[in-house]
Amino acid sequence: MIARRIAGCSFGRATPHRLMQIGAFGAVFHLLLALSLTIALMKPKPATAAGPIRIVAFGDSLTAGFRLAPGEAFPVRLERALRAKGVAAKVDNAGVSGDTTAGGLARLDWAVPDATDIVILELGANDALRGVDPKVTRANLDTIITKLKAKGAKVLLAGMLAPKNWGEDYARRFDAIFPDLAQTHGLALYPFFLDGIALRPDLNLDDGMHPNAKGVDVIVERILPFVEKLVQDAAVKP
């Protein structure tokens, strides 16, 4: 409307007063145009689809898939199970066979990207097998958890139980590490990573220590509700 009024003005017959009116109309027009552009830029942009939840399984041979085919390892089976539930997730395998909590701490910065949403922390079994002082294991895990939280990742702590050959005192101190750290840091705890498969020949390799493909499926089935809960908490915002 303002533009039409300006276009209809006759500059040939304009008086100084008329020119002042035209100038005023032009100023208002440009002001309204600038205001409309500002409002348009301030409007929220349509939300883009969120990417998949980024999960890192950070552990030892139990995570890595010792002597298993690539498609049988825990991270692969977990990702498949999550997607079957309609959860868009990418689970990276950051397991290293033979790794201790000290080894995990040493490689943490490059093994777990900063953009990770969830970390499944599965370390400690090799510490127990080697008889590492539980104080050292606890300190290493405590530092790992602190660093992961600083990255903004949610942590699912997978517990482990010590073998009895080191004695009851060692087992008591070692086994207490995981619930203590979960309580201290406010973490989700999966009490025993090998729950349901330990001492089951049909679910383990011939070494009696590492799960076979069927054993991995049992682990995934049992840990899945814990992971799903963290996925809900760590849902990626658009």
matplotlib code that plots the C-alpha trace (Angstrom):
import matplotlib.pyplot as plt

x = [0.0, 2.8, 4.7, 1.7, 1.2, 4.8, 4.6, 1.5, 3.1, 3.9, 7.5, 7.0, 4.3, 5.7, 6.1, 8.7, 6.0, 5.0, 8.6, 8.9, 5.8, 7.3, 10.5, 8.7, 6.7, 10.0, 11.6, 8.6, 8.6, 12.3, 11.7, 8.9, 10.9, 13.8, 11.5, 9.8, 13.2, 14.3, 11.1, 11.6, 15.2, 14.1, 11.6, 12.7, 14.1, 12.4, 14.0, 16.3, 16.2, 18.5, 21.4, 21.8, 22.7, 26.5, 27.5, 31.0, 31.6, 34.9, 36.4, 38.6, 38.3, 34.7, 33.8, 36.2, 34.8, 37.7, 37.8, 34.4, 33.5, 33.2, 29.4, 29.3, 31.0, 29.0, 28.9, 27.6, 24.9, 23.9, 23.5, 21.4, 19.2, 18.7, 17.7, 15.3, 13.7, 13.4, 16.4, 18.7, 22.1, 25.6, 27.7, 31.5, 33.8, 36.5, 37.4, 41.0, 41.8, 43.9, 43.3, 43.4, 42.0, 45.4, 45.5, 42.0, 42.9, 46.0, 44.0, 40.8, 41.3, 41.6, 39.4, 36.3, 35.4, 34.1, 30.7, 29.9, 26.5, 26.9, 29.8, 29.4, 32.5, 33.5, 37.0, 38.5, 38.4, 42.1, 43.0, 41.3, 43.0, 46.4, 45.7, 46.0, 45.4, 41.7, 42.8, 44.6, 41.7, 39.3, 41.5, 41.9, 38.1, 37.4, 39.6, 38.1, 34.6, 35.5, 37.0, 34.0, 31.6, 33.7, 33.2, 29.4, 28.9, 26.5, 28.2, 26.8, 29.2, 29.5, 30.5, 32.8, 33.4, 36.9, 38.0, 38.1, 41.7, 43.0, 41.1, 37.9, 39.4, 40.6, 37.2, 35.3, 37.4, 37.4, 33.7, 32.8, 34.5, 31.7, 28.7, 30.7, 31.8, 28.2, 26.9, 29.7, 29.3, 25.5, 25.9, 23.7, 25.2, 24.9, 26.1, 27.9, 28.7, 28.8, 25.5, 23.7, 26.7, 29.5, 30.4, 28.1, 30.1, 27.3, 27.6, 31.4, 34.4, 36.5, 38.6, 35.6, 36.2, 35.0, 31.4, 30.6, 28.1, 25.2, 26.7, 27.0, 23.3, 22.5, 24.6, 22.9, 19.4, 20.1, 21.9, 19.6, 17.0, 19.8, 21.1, 17.6, 17.1, 20.3, 19.3, 16.1, 18.1, 20.7, 18.3, 20.0, 18.3, 17.8]
y = [0.0, 2.4, 1.4, 2.1, 5.6, 6.4, 5.1, 7.3, 10.6, 13.2, 14.5, 17.0, 18.9, 18.3, 21.1, 21.1, 20.1, 17.3, 16.1, 16.0, 13.8, 11.5, 11.3, 10.4, 7.7, 6.3, 6.2, 4.4, 1.9, 1.0, 0.8, -1.6, -3.6, -3.9, -4.9, -7.6, -9.1, -9.1, -10.9, -13.5, -14.1, -14.5, -17.2, -20.7, -22.8, -26.2, -28.9, -31.2, -34.9, -35.9, -38.2, -41.6, -42.0, -42.4, -45.2, -46.4, -49.9, -49.3, -52.4, -55.5, -58.8, -59.3, -56.1, -56.6, -60.1, -62.4, -65.3, -64.3, -63.4, -59.6, -59.7, -61.6, -59.1, -57.4, -53.9, -55.2, -57.4, -54.5, -52.1, -54.7, -55.2, -51.5, -50.9, -53.8, -51.8, -48.8, -47.0, -45.3, -46.0, -46.4, -48.6, -48.4, -51.2, -49.7, -53.0, -54.2, -57.8, -58.0, -54.4, -53.4, -50.3, -48.7, -49.4, -48.1, -44.9, -44.5, -44.7, -43.0, -39.6, -41.0, -44.0, -42.2, -39.2, -36.0, -36.3, -39.6, -39.8, -43.0, -45.1, -48.6, -49.0, -52.6, -52.8, -54.6, -58.3, -58.4, -56.4, -59.1, -61.9, -60.3, -59.6, -55.8, -54.0, -53.0, -49.5, -49.1, -50.5, -48.2, -45.1, -45.8, -46.3, -43.2, -41.2, -42.7, -41.9, -38.4, -37.8, -39.3, -37.1, -34.1, -35.1, -34.9, -38.7, -40.7, -43.8, -47.3, -49.0, -52.8, -54.5, -57.5, -60.1, -61.2, -64.9, -66.6, -67.7, -64.4, -65.0, -63.6, -60.3, -59.5, -60.5, -58.4, -55.3, -55.8, -56.6, -53.4, -51.1, -51.0, -50.3, -47.8, -45.9, -46.0, -44.5, -41.9, -40.7, -41.2, -43.7, -46.5, -49.8, -53.2, -55.2, -58.1, -58.1, -61.9, -62.4, -65.4, -66.9, -67.3, -70.9, -72.0, -74.2, -73.9, -70.1, -69.7, -70.6, -73.6, -71.4, -71.0, -67.3, -65.6, -65.8, -67.4, -65.9, -67.3, -66.0, -62.5, -62.6, -63.4, -60.4, -58.2, -59.3, -58.7, -55.4, -54.0, -52.4, -50.5, -49.2, -48.2, -46.2, -44.3, -43.7, -42.1, -39.8, -39.0, -38.5, -36.2, -32.8, -31.3]
z = [0.0, 1.0, -2.1, -4.4, -2.8, -3.4, -7.0, -7.7, -6.7, -9.4, -8.8, -11.6, -9.7, -6.2, -3.8, -1.1, 1.3, -1.0, -1.4, 2.4, 2.5, -0.2, 1.7, 4.9, 3.1, 1.7, 5.1, 6.6, 3.7, 4.2, 8.0, 7.6, 5.0, 7.4, 10.3, 8.2, 7.2, 10.9, 11.9, 9.2, 10.3, 13.9, 13.1, 14.3, 11.6, 11.0, 13.1, 11.2, 11.8, 14.6, 13.7, 15.3, 18.9, 19.1, 21.4, 22.1, 23.7, 25.5, 27.0, 26.6, 24.8, 26.0, 24.0, 21.2, 20.2, 21.0, 18.4, 17.0, 13.5, 13.0, 12.9, 16.2, 18.5, 21.2, 19.7, 16.4, 18.0, 20.3, 17.4, 15.6, 18.6, 19.1, 15.5, 15.7, 18.5, 16.3, 17.9, 15.4, 17.0, 15.9, 18.3, 17.8, 18.9, 21.1, 22.7, 22.9, 23.9, 27.0, 28.0, 31.7, 33.3, 33.0, 29.2, 28.8, 30.6, 28.4, 25.1, 26.3, 24.7, 21.1, 21.5, 22.5, 20.3, 22.0, 20.1, 21.8, 23.5, 25.5, 26.6, 27.8, 30.1, 30.3, 31.9, 34.9, 34.1, 33.2, 36.3, 38.4, 36.4, 37.1, 40.7, 40.3, 43.6, 43.6, 44.7, 41.4, 39.4, 41.2, 40.7, 36.9, 36.5, 38.5, 36.2, 33.1, 34.3, 35.2, 31.7, 30.0, 31.9, 31.0, 27.3, 28.0, 27.5, 29.6, 31.0, 31.6, 33.9, 33.4, 36.6, 36.9, 39.6, 40.7, 40.5, 43.8, 43.5, 44.9, 48.1, 49.7, 50.8, 47.3, 45.7, 48.3, 47.6, 43.8, 43.5, 45.4, 42.9, 40.4, 42.7, 44.6, 41.5, 40.1, 43.3, 43.6, 40.0, 39.7, 36.9, 35.5, 36.5, 34.8, 37.8, 36.0, 32.3, 32.1, 33.9, 32.6, 30.7, 33.3, 33.9, 31.0, 28.6, 25.9, 26.0, 26.1, 23.9, 24.9, 27.1, 29.4, 29.8, 26.6, 25.2, 22.0, 19.6, 21.6, 24.7, 23.2, 22.3, 25.9, 27.1, 24.6, 25.6, 29.3, 29.0, 26.3, 28.7, 30.5, 27.2, 26.0, 29.2, 28.6, 24.9, 26.1, 28.5, 25.8, 22.9, 20.4, 20.1, 16.7]

ax = plt.figure().add_subplot(projection="3d")
ax.plot(x, y, z, "-o")
ax.set_aspect("equal")
plt.show()
